[in-house]
Amino acid sequence: MRGAWLRQTALTNNISNADTPGYRPEEVDFESTLQSAMQAGTEPTEVEFAVHEVPGEAGPNGSAVSIDQESAKLAENGLDYQALTDVTATRNAIVRSAIGT
């Protein structure tokens, strides 16, 4: 959920800077980071997610941000975050049921 939250922040920054000349969009690839950490045996709570610039050519306004692409990514990330929230809520309900509360 931390990775999805950080991605949400990066995507909203991209959209808000869409008209800023020279601005490069940012991305958080938390899926790859988490997968690498799991393969290395790192605990998920210890994983550090990072924001990185996405290469791309500047458009007519001098920014490399595509509002359409960023909006689609934002919607997809929102759905991912909601799914993660639902899984967490379900897991918590199972634990509460198992301990009898």
Sine and cosine of phi, psi and omega as CSV:
sin_phi,cos_phi,sin_psi,cos_psi,sin_omega,cos_omega
0.00,0.00,-0.54,0.84,0.03,-1.00
-0.89,0.45,-0.65,0.76,0.00,-1.00
-0.91,0.42,-0.68,0.74,0.03,-1.00
-0.91,0.41,-0.60,0.80,0.03,-1.00
-0.91,0.41,-0.69,0.73,0.02,-1.00
-0.90,0.43,-0.64,0.77,0.06,-1.00
-0.89,0.46,-0.66,0.75,0.03,-1.00
-0.85,0.53,-0.69,0.73,0.02,-1.00
-0.89,0.45,-0.71,0.71,0.01,-1.00
-0.89,0.46,-0.68,0.74,-0.02,-1.00
-0.92,0.40,-0.65,0.76,0.03,-1.00
-0.93,0.37,-0.56,0.83,0.11,-0.99
-0.89,0.45,-0.66,0.75,0.02,-1.00
-0.86,0.50,-0.73,0.68,-0.03,-1.00
-0.91,0.42,-0.66,0.75,-0.02,-1.00
-0.94,0.33,-0.32,0.95,0.03,-1.00
-0.96,-0.29,0.32,0.95,-0.06,-1.00
-0.86,0.50,-0.46,0.89,-0.01,-1.00
-0.97,-0.25,0.21,0.98,0.00,-1.00
-1.00,0.04,0.92,-0.40,-0.01,-1.00
-0.85,0.53,0.70,-0.71,0.04,-1.00
0.99,0.13,-0.07,1.00,-0.02,-1.00
-0.95,0.32,0.70,-0.71,0.06,-1.00
-0.95,-0.31,0.76,-0.65,0.01,-1.00
-0.90,0.44,0.47,-0.88,0.00,-1.00
-0.91,-0.42,0.41,-0.91,-0.01,-1.00
-0.57,-0.82,0.41,-0.91,0.11,-0.99
-0.82,-0.58,0.89,-0.46,0.01,-1.00
-0.99,-0.15,0.96,0.28,-0.11,-0.99
-0.96,0.27,-0.40,0.92,0.02,-1.00
-0.90,0.43,-0.75,0.66,0.01,-1.00
-0.91,0.42,-0.65,0.76,0.01,-1.00
-0.89,0.45,-0.69,0.72,0.00,-1.00
-0.92,0.39,-0.67,0.75,0.02,-1.00
-0.88,0.47,-0.70,0.71,0.03,-1.00
-0.88,0.47,-0.66,0.75,0.00,-1.00
-0.90,0.43,-0.65,0.76,0.00,-1.00
-0.91,0.41,-0.64,0.76,0.03,-1.00
-0.91,0.42,-0.51,0.86,0.01,-1.00
-1.00,0.09,-0.09,1.00,0.00,-1.00
0.99,0.11,0.27,0.96,0.01,-1.00
-0.98,0.19,0.65,-0.76,0.06,-1.00
-0.92,0.40,0.66,-0.75,0.00,-1.00
-0.84,0.55,-0.53,0.85,0.00,-1.00
-0.95,0.32,-0.27,0.96,-0.02,-1.00
-0.99,-0.12,-0.03,1.00,-0.04,-1.00
-0.96,0.28,0.73,-0.68,0.06,-1.00
-0.97,-0.26,0.84,-0.54,0.02,-1.00
-1.00,-0.10,0.54,-0.84,-0.06,-1.00
-0.78,-0.63,0.54,-0.84,0.08,-1.00
-1.00,-0.06,0.72,-0.69,0.06,-1.00
-0.71,-0.70,0.44,-0.90,0.02,-1.00
-0.96,0.27,0.57,-0.82,0.03,-1.00
-0.98,-0.18,0.81,-0.58,0.02,-1.00
-0.93,0.38,0.54,-0.84,0.02,-1.00
0.07,-1.00,0.34,-0.94,0.00,-1.00
-1.00,0.04,0.58,-0.81,0.02,-1.00
-0.95,0.32,0.60,-0.80,0.05,-1.00
-1.00,0.07,-0.20,-0.98,-0.03,-1.00
-0.86,0.50,-0.45,0.89,-0.01,-1.00
-1.00,-0.01,0.03,1.00,0.04,-1.00
1.00,-0.02,-0.07,1.00,0.01,-1.00
-0.97,-0.25,0.50,-0.86,0.02,-1.00
-1.00,-0.10,0.24,0.97,-0.05,-1.00
-1.00,-0.01,0.76,-0.65,0.15,-0.99
-0.97,-0.24,0.92,-0.40,-0.02,-1.00
-0.84,0.55,-0.66,0.75,-0.01,-1.00
-0.88,0.47,-0.73,0.68,0.00,-1.00
-0.91,0.42,-0.69,0.72,-0.02,-1.00
-0.91,0.41,-0.61,0.79,0.03,-1.00
-0.91,0.41,-0.65,0.76,0.04,-1.00
-0.90,0.43,-0.68,0.73,0.04,-1.00
-0.89,0.45,-0.63,0.78,0.00,-1.00
-0.90,0.44,-0.69,0.72,0.03,-1.00
-0.90,0.44,-0.69,0.72,0.02,-1.00
-0.89,0.46,-0.69,0.72,0.00,-1.00
-0.91,0.43,-0.60,0.80,0.06,-1.00
-0.88,0.48,-0.66,0.76,0.05,-1.00
-0.92,0.39,-0.66,0.76,0.05,-1.00
-0.87,0.49,-0.71,0.71,-0.02,-1.00
-0.90,0.44,-0.66,0.75,0.02,-1.00
-0.89,0.45,-0.66,0.75,0.03,-1.00
-0.89,0.46,-0.67,0.74,0.04,-1.00
-0.90,0.45,-0.63,0.78,0.04,-1.00
-0.90,0.43,-0.67,0.74,0.02,-1.00
-0.90,0.44,-0.68,0.74,0.02,-1.00
-0.89,0.46,-0.69,0.72,0.01,-1.00
-0.89,0.45,-0.69,0.72,0.01,-1.00
-0.89,0.45,-0.66,0.75,0.02,-1.00
-0.90,0.43,-0.70,0.71,0.03,-1.00
-0.87,0.50,-0.69,0.72,0.03,-1.00
-0.89,0.45,-0.62,0.78,0.05,-1.00
-0.91,0.42,-0.62,0.78,0.05,-1.00
-0.90,0.44,-0.70,0.72,0.02,-1.00
-0.89,0.46,-0.70,0.71,0.01,-1.00
-0.88,0.47,-0.65,0.76,0.03,-1.00
-0.90,0.43,-0.64,0.77,-0.01,-1.00
-0.91,0.40,-0.53,0.85,-0.01,-1.00
-1.00,-0.08,0.01,1.00,0.13,-0.99
0.98,0.18,0.54,0.84,0.06,-1.00
-0.94,-0.33,0.00,0.00,0.00,0.00
